[in-house]
Amino acid sequence: MSDSVRKLANLAARVAELESERELTLRLAQTDSLTGLVNRGPFTSALCERLEAARAEGGRVTLFIVDLDRFKALNDTLGHHAGDLFLAEVGERLRCDCAPGELVARLGGDEFALIGADVDVAKRAQRLVSLLAQPHTIYGRVVSPGASVGVAVFPDDAADAGDLQRFADMALYRVKMQGGRRWSAFDAELRAENLRRRTLEAELRRAIPAGEIEPWFQPVIDAADGRIVGAEVLARWRHPEQGLLAPAAFVPIAEELGLIGRIDEAVFEAGCARAATWVADGLIEKVSFNVSPRDLLDPAFSRKLIGRLGRTALPATALTIEITETFLLQDLALSRRHIERLNAKGVSVALDDFGTGYSNLRAIMNLPIQTVKLDRSLIGDVAKEPRVAKLVTSMLQAARALGVRIVAEGVEEEAQAIFLRAAGCDRMQGYFFARPMPAAAMDAELRAPRAVAPVTRETIGRRARS
């Protein structure tokens, strides 16, 4: 063989090798490494192609979204490696159960999806539920987390792939929230809910620049003498047709749309502007704001907040930022940087929902937090159940030993207030004292004359009702 022929042969072999490597790389990029199923990208492409074919032929396409139940508990109990083995087993079961023409994928986490044709929706969904309810053996342990299924059908429910996936997700969410039945199809009820949400989304985008999202204030009471010493700022939407809306009616949608940052900014600036006058007049000491965990994960969050504060007349020492344990656990290093940067400017930081997680005390010990807010879930029975009383007392003692101020939220009864005062709580807030109120009502409340006296069984109720 001549040198030129040999070189050509080697070149051809190398080209074939490179082509094989390219195909392998492409295949790996389209495949979930844990289960061997296709991943979200090619699955979405396949769904779009099947919708186009069904549209041309007048056929149907059924989408099933499958979410495993109690998977987090399995991970926490047996470990992540066991969780991975379980997911691989689920993927294999779904692959083996596929009928001709069906495509199954792992979308991520413990969520899977299946594309079917014009099938009996109820029969196929129930088969998926039954299939994944069968016991699995992991590390010698028998586990049966089960699964929930949401279904949507083209063209009956949706005209494109995006809506089809969204509607199947809505059906799945209903299963998760309501319990009982393990699968649900998109229906007229969910269609009405989708229309309501779409309308609310459009109105919310308009409401923010229109100034309809406004700050309301809930007084914070000094436990020693009953004075109003601060306020927590809460968002309210003054809807032109529906009236006043609480955060639960619009914050989840704002989170989904990425608008929560704009809402937080609008409420922060308006709330600081009103609070600055009260602080300057000596009527309150501090005002506090809750911050979205999504915003807190922004490395520039603390710098942005300090910049916004600088555009208001509120002193940094009169501001408290409330953060949750969820944020602390996601990135402790980032938490520390934000808190230290805020503290350096004089801004205080409070840990909200204290007592609801195992790591709260550790967070206080390791981070420069000035305040903890005792969660309302612990307050309800604190004056009735001795075990709850002992738990709360020990938590208050631990926080006090660390030099942290303690605020109890959700105080609704006189007996709760009396107990918390005696147990060493510094400050309280809740419906027993005052509900959240607009700025004008808060101003009137702060400027109303009232005598200052220690909080006792005789005076605390009178002060709260006066």
Helices and strands as residue ranges (DSSP letters): H 3-29, H 40-57, E 61-68, H 71-78, H 80-97, E 103-108, E 111-116, H 121-133, E 136-138, E 141-143, E 147-154, H 161-178, E 183-185, H 188-210, E 213-222, E 228-239, E 243-245, G 247-249, H 251-257, H 260-280, E 286-290, H 293-296, H 301-310, G 316-318, E 319-323, H 325-330, H 332-344, E 348-354, H 360-366, E 371-374, G 376-378, H 386-401, E 405-408, H 414-423, E 427-428, E 437-438, H 439-447, H 457-465
